[in-house]
Amino acid sequence: MTYLIQQVTIQAPPAPPARRNFDPNELNARIEEAVNRALSGADAGQRQNVGEAIREAVQDVQQEIADARAEGRSITIQPPFDPNVIPRGAVEMSIAFFVMVGFIVVGLPLARAFARRMDRRGETASASEIAPRLDRIEQAVEAIAIEVERVSEGQRYTTKAIADLRGLPGGNPAWPSGAREPERVPVGERRP
């Protein structure tokens, strides 16, 4: 098996041409100058030449833009800044801001009043409707308290009776003669 090795030499690409700074303001100035030249030399009979001069100026600018693109430069054409001109959209933004502020000033109290009105709709029961309910609740609580007192009194009586039975002495004469004496059984246990 034989291998073929080939030597390749690579040349570096040529250096790009020196970039020329492109000034959009200069471009705008050239266009305005061409338009002013065309308008200053225009008489009534030379109006046709004005259109041709403007076309020539625009073609020159388009050629310069094409050259800049071929060189890989980006172009931004921007009119000169005039501090006396209001930017587009600023008027609409200011109108929207003041409308929003007005809506908040007027709408916030209206929204709060509407919310309070909705809250009051849930509280339709008057004092004349609530008083009988409270009386019935009070009577029910008193009845429950009386029943709890009766149950606790019965529990005290039962506890006392059991304690008395457990405290009886061994030779109680009340027991019949053949009966066994009761055993002491701890609470909670059962014996047969």
C-alpha positions, 0 to 999 in steps of 0.5 A, spaced: 500 500 500 502 506 498 500 513 500 501 519 496 502 525 500 501 532 496 504 539 499 499 544 498 501 552 499 496 556 501 496 564 500 493 569 505 488 573 502 489 580 500 489 585 505 482 589 504 482 596 501 483 601 506 476 603 509 474 610 507 470 613 513 463 614 510 459 620 513 452 620 512 452 628 514 457 629 508 452 625 503 446 629 506 450 635 505 452 633 497 444 632 496 442 638 499 447 642 495 445 639 488 438 640 489 440 648 491 444 648 485 439 646 481 433 650 484 438 656 483 439 656 476 432 654 474 428 659 470 421 658 467 424 655 461 430 651 465 425 647 470 426 641 466 433 641 467 432 641 475 429 634 474 435 632 470 440 635 475 436 632 481 436 625 478 444 626 477 445 627 484 441 621 486 444 617 481 451 619 484 449 618 491 446 611 489 453 609 486 457 611 492 452 607 496 453 601 492 461 602 492 460 602 500 456 596 500 461 592 495 466 594 500 462 591 506 461 597 510 454 599 513 451 605 511 446 609 515 443 615 512 440 620 517 438 627 516 441 632 521 439 633 528 434 639 529 433 641 536 427 645 534 423 639 531 419 634 535 421 627 534 415 622 531 411 618 536 413 623 542 406 627 541 402 620 541 406 618 547 405 624 551 397 624 550 397 617 552 401 618 558 396 624 560 390 620 558 392 614 563 394 619 569 387 622 568 384 615 567 387 613 574 385 620 577 378 619 575 377 611 575 381 609 582 375 613 586 370 610 582 373 603 582 373 603 590 366 606 590 364 600 586 367 595 590 364 598 597 357 597 594 358 590 592 361 589 599 354 592 602 350 588 598 352 582 602 350 585 608 343 586 607 340 583 614 338 588 618 338 588 626 330 586 626 332 580 622 338 578 627 335 579 634 330 573 633 336 569 631 341 571 637 335 570 642 334 563 639 342 561 639 342 564 647 336 559 649 340 553 645 346 555 649 343 556 656 339 549 655 346 546 653 349 548 659 343 546 664 344 539 660 351 539 662 350 541 669 345 535 670 350 530 667 356 532 671 351 532 677 349 525 675 357 523 674 358 526 681 353 522 685 355 515 681 362 516 683 360 518 690 356 511 690 362 507 688 367 510 693 362 508 698 361 501 696 368 500 696 370 503 703 365 498 706 368 494 712 369 486 711 364 484 716 358 487 714 352 485 718 348 487 712 351 481 708 347 475 708 350 469 711 352 465 705 354 471 701 361 472 699 365 478 700 366 483 694 373 483 691 376 490 690 377 490 683 381 496 680 377 501 676 377 499 668 378 491 670 373 485 670 374 479 673 369 473 672 
